[in-house]
Amino acid sequence: MRWMPTRSLRAYFDHNAGPLMHKWLHYFPIYQQHLRPFRGRRSTVLEIGVSHGGSLKMWRYWLGRRAHVVGIDIEPRVAGLAEPGIDIMVGDQSDPAFLAELARRHGPFDVVIDDGGHIPAHQIASIEALWPHVRPGGIYLVEDLHSNYWPEMGGRRGAPDTFIAWLGARLDDLHAFHSREDDFQPNDWTSTIAGIHLYDSVAVLDKCAPRPRPEHRKTGFPVFDDVYGRSHDEMLDEHHRRQIAAVGRPLRRLGRLVRHPVVTTRRVLARRR
Ligand SMILES: C[S@@+](CC[C@H](N)C(=O)[O-])C[C@H]1O[C@@H](n2cnc3c(N)ncnc32)[C@H](O)[C@@H]1O
């Protein structure tokens, strides 16, 4: 078992004696919950927005030495902050060509944390370019979504071109397997988003391997003779009938044994011979 730090991310932040870091305090439990599965594992973690490099060091410390941390930033000076286990590329998070080169060099990613410029259009450009390069089982976390409500960042409540509005469309996509509308059908987002978690200013999208159309089933015995005027015969599908028959068999045997113990025991013994 490899040694893993027992300190929480928040404790690391509070006692940070290294390069500057800037985080909203209510993000720490969110990080802790969604990053925990990657601790001690071989993983590639991308952070958009390096600033002084403090958070890159925090991820590497807390996730462990098997984590490969990659930071990107538009500010050229950050290139000098690379160190063993931490790679840095200089470029614009809204530039698809740069992001394609980033993914070619360092992808696929297990974790992406977007703490870059916080401009809604850039948040959208980044996730659209990088989502195909997130591994199934990985997560994509976008923070400081309050920028989507700030006019100076191009945000406004209800505006159609913010990341919040984009996320609303993904909530629809997540449910597209259940659509009854011709122009609302499953797409790549439908099949590769496993879940969406939304907090104050933070969204976390879970990625899965392409998932099939969900199935639903009924099991067990009806309690009422009919439901909403429909009889069991109308309601039970083939799978449910087989399930009831399968679980009912031992019960019927038990009933026979209680009613006719000698005959049933003889029959069972005869079958065994
Ligand atoms: C909030 S700071 C990052 C803070 C850092 N992650 C931390 O926790 O301390 C945002 C960074 O994003 C960078 N940035 C701004 N616009 C960008 C863009 N279009 N592409 C890449 N990085 C950008 C800025 O240069 C800045 O260093």
PDBQT file of the ligand as one rigid body, heavy atoms in Angstrom, charges set to zero:
ROOT
HETATM    1  C1  LIG A 301      -8.297  31.927 -11.304  1.00  0.00    +0.000 C 
HETATM    2  S1  LIG A 301      -6.715  31.837 -12.028  1.00  0.00    +0.000 S 
HETATM    3  C2  LIG A 301      -6.256  30.172 -11.725  1.00  0.00    +0.000 C 
HETATM    4  C3  LIG A 301      -6.067  29.904 -10.286  1.00  0.00    +0.000 C 
HETATM    5  C4  LIG A 301      -5.403  28.621  -9.946  1.00  0.00    +0.000 C 
HETATM    6  N1  LIG A 301      -6.033  27.475 -10.569  1.00  0.00    +0.000 N 
HETATM    7  C5  LIG A 301      -5.457  28.500  -8.439  1.00  0.00    +0.000 C 
HETATM    8  O1  LIG A 301      -6.245  27.689  -7.932  1.00  0.00    +0.000 OA
HETATM    9  O2  LIG A 301      -4.742  29.214  -7.773  1.00  0.00    +0.000 OA
HETATM   10  C6  LIG A 301      -7.100  31.885 -13.705  1.00  0.00    +0.000 C 
HETATM   11  C7  LIG A 301      -5.950  31.685 -14.668  1.00  0.00    +0.000 C 
HETATM   12  O3  LIG A 301      -6.526  31.448 -15.937  1.00  0.00    +0.000 OA
HETATM   13  C8  LIG A 301      -5.694  32.031 -16.913  1.00  0.00    +0.000 C 
HETATM   14  N2  LIG A 301      -6.475  32.297 -18.121  1.00  0.00    +0.000 N 
HETATM   15  C9  LIG A 301      -7.300  33.346 -18.377  1.00  0.00    +0.000 A 
HETATM   16  N3  LIG A 301      -7.841  33.237 -19.608  1.00  0.00    +0.000 NA
HETATM   17  C10 LIG A 301      -7.357  32.095 -20.146  1.00  0.00    +0.000 A 
HETATM   18  C11 LIG A 301      -7.534  31.443 -21.392  1.00  0.00    +0.000 A 
HETATM   19  N4  LIG A 301      -8.339  31.948 -22.343  1.00  0.00    +0.000 N 
HETATM   20  N5  LIG A 301      -6.877  30.287 -21.604  1.00  0.00    +0.000 NA
HETATM   21  C12 LIG A 301      -6.061  29.772 -20.652  1.00  0.00    +0.000 A 
HETATM   22  N6  LIG A 301      -5.860  30.337 -19.442  1.00  0.00    +0.000 NA
HETATM   23  C13 LIG A 301      -6.493  31.489 -19.195  1.00  0.00    +0.000 A 
HETATM   24  C14 LIG A 301      -5.150  33.266 -16.254  1.00  0.00    +0.000 C 
HETATM   25  O4  LIG A 301      -3.934  33.665 -16.863  1.00  0.00    +0.000 OA
HETATM   26  C15 LIG A 301      -5.010  32.845 -14.804  1.00  0.00    +0.000 C 
HETATM   27  O5  LIG A 301      -3.698  32.433 -14.518  1.00  0.00    +0.000 OA
ENDROOT
TORSDOF 0
